[in-house]
Amino acid sequence: MRQDVHFVTLSTPDLDAARRFYVNGLEWHPLLDVPGEILFFQIAPGLVLGLFDAKSFSQDVRGAGPVAATGVTLAHNVDSPEAVVDLVDRFTGAGGNVVVPPEPGAFGGVFHAIVRDPNGVLWEIAHNPGWLVADDGTVSFS
């Protein structure tokens, strides 16, 4: 099997709140938007984030849910500590809530913050001088 993930789908209790946050607030462009059902965003080459209405999600997994993912963050890496602060401001302006304010992290020289979207998804906004994300999306460590 190839080492690939093409879709990350999150059960979303309030799809309209997710739309307001990601589309209106962060100005993301949906790859596909099916009102009342699902929002898809192209988030990297070959990778799509799906925000699936919780009732539809439960139906799709035939009642195996709600699926509780614990210890999960979506992470966005930026070029500087100042960019962390700027992006956290953008997230909060879009309706997110700061869980951990921008600060030096405990591991690897990272400067980061944790923000919760309106449906409880945790985002880590980070500057890590030991990580390089190339234009094609590949990650390398220095």
N, C-alpha and C positions, 0 to 999 in steps of 0.2 A: 504494500500500500504506500502511495506517495504521502509525504509529510505535508498535507495541505488541510486547511480549513477554509471553506468558501463562504459560509454563512454563520453568523452568530445571531441567534434569535432570542429575544428577551420577552417574557410574558409581561404585558404592560397593563396595569389596572385602569389607567386613564389615557387612552390614545389621543384624545383631544389636547390634554395637557402636554403630552410628549410632542405633538405637532407644534404647539405654541412655543415650546422650549427650543426644539431643534430647528424648525423651519423659520418661525418668526423671530425668535431670539438670537439663535446662533447663525441664522441665514444659511443653513445646510440645504442642499437641493435634493429632494427625494428622487431616487431611481424609479420608484413606483409608490404611489399613495392610493390605497384602497380605503376610503372613509369607513369607519366602523370596524375595520378588519386588521390592516397592517400597513406599516410604513417601512420602506426599504431605502437604505442609504449606502452608496458605494463609499467605503471608508478607506480602502487601500486597493492597489491592483489585485484583483482576484478575491477581494474580501468585501462582503456585504453585511451590514448590521440591519437586522429586522426587529422592529418593535411591533409585537403581535398582541392584539386585544386579548386580555386575559381569558375571557369566555371562549373565544375562538381557539386560543392556544390550548386550553383544557380539552376542547372537543378534538383538536388535531392529535393530541397525544393520548386520546381515548381515556381521559380521566386519570392518567398517570400523574398528573399535577395536582395541586400546584407544585411545580418543581422549584425547590428552594436551592439557589446557588449561594453558597456562603464563601466568604473570603475572596470575593471577586471584585476587581476594579477594572474599568476600561481606562487606559492610560494614553495621554497625549503628551509627547515630548516636544519641548521648545528650545530655542537657542540661547536663552539667558534667564537669570532669575527675574529680571524686569519683565520679560515676556510671560513668566508664570503669573506675576501679579496682574498684568494686563488681561490675561485670559481668564483668571479667576473673577476679575471685575466683569468681564463679558458674560461669564456663566451666571453670576449672581444677578446681573441686569436682566438676564433672560428668564429668571425665576428659580435658579438653583440656590442651594443653601450650603454655606461653607461648613465643613465638618472639621477640617484641620486648616488653619490659615497658612498662607505662604510662609515657609520657614525652612531652615536647613534640616535635612532628614538625618536619621540615625545611621544610615547605611550608604557607603560608597560615594560620599561627596555630593549627593543629590540635594537640590533645593526644590521643594514641592509643596503642593496643597492638595487637599481632598475636598471635592465638591459633590453634593448629592443632587441629582436631577429631580424633577417633580414626582417621578414614579419610584424614587428610592435607589436608582442606579448610581453607584459611586464612581466618580472619575478622579483619577490622579493626574494632575497637571504638574509636569516635572521638567526641570533642567538637570540633566546628568552629563557632566563633562566626559564621562567614560563611555557614553553611547553616541553613536553616529547613525542617524537615519538618512540614507541616501535618497535622492530624488525618485528613484525607482522603488522605494519602500524597503529595501534591504537594510538590515540592522547589523552593525558591527560594533565590537567592543575594543576600546583602546587600552 
